């Protein structure tokens, strides 16, 4: 690891409820998690698999070892503490969150986000609007210092799945939403929470390939305008679920 590396904390557990063990679903030559690790490397992102100490996640540790990836195991429910402890363990000043739910993340957007974090003296760079709406192209760029502050403000066993709800409470936090470089001109849901999401993502993979760029994926949807209907109806349920976790 070098100071110039972009570190992606691949946030993953097997204890998903809507689609159990979704990170282990077949995806090309391996499974979803293997794909995410390899895609990160292909786009110049150094993956660190960040999972929990729960025994159900032993398989994730094994996958990381088999793939030659660094890994860390921390809190099951408190994602912010897991990130904080992981970043401290590896001596990271900053990192990007790579959600294993988002197998077609945009490596270029991740680099742009991390560049903005460093160049703009921000504490946190949030995903683009279209990514947060279901496009799933980019995560959060965060300084370790701000994650440590957030983690210190909440009880250890707090469920911080909706981490942004806790981050926005930090006094004087400096944030910026990543500008849209390639805004999506259509509805598209490329995150993995439901069975229909898997059907669509696997179809995209079969047509465009595991390492398809977001430009290539956008072109696929533009030339197949009904493709989004496979899972778009799930977006309302997904957004409602996020809100319920916040409340």
Order of alpha helices (4+ residues) and beta strands (2+ residues): beta-beta-beta-alpha-beta-alpha-beta-alpha-beta-alpha-beta-beta-alpha-alpha-beta-alpha-alpha-alpha
